């Protein structure tokens, strides 16, 4: 293959992170998920000295997750990283997820959520006014997520 043909092929195939973005958008994931997954894929690649994920497997994924665990990241953070990497392999690289059987999902700790009493909520809402009061009431009363409320 000539250098021109090789260059032409490289120009036609989108970069890996663009392929990840495209696969996420086709599936209508949220923009936040796209941002998070792209960042995790970048971190995974950089951790392994810019090796292409197609040349890596479950051993490298486990090493990366162990590295995150050693940094004391939360289980949900570790699982988000693993979700991003599994998405990369399944949706972009089209590798069978069965190849990653020795990868272990982090277990979340069983903490009960801290809940405000009705009186505490009333005191909090009384301190707000105008659009902040409306937003806080929607968040609390309708159970909206912050981004849902901001978009509304």
ABEGO torsion letter per residue (X at the ends): XBAAAAAAAAAABBBAAAAAAAAAAAAGBBAAAAAAAAAAAAAAAAAAGGBBAAABBAAAAAAAAAAAAAAGBBAAAAAAAAAAAAAAAAAAAGBBAAAAAABBBBBBBBBBBBBBBAAAAAAAAAABBEAAAAAAAAAAAAGBBAAAAAAX
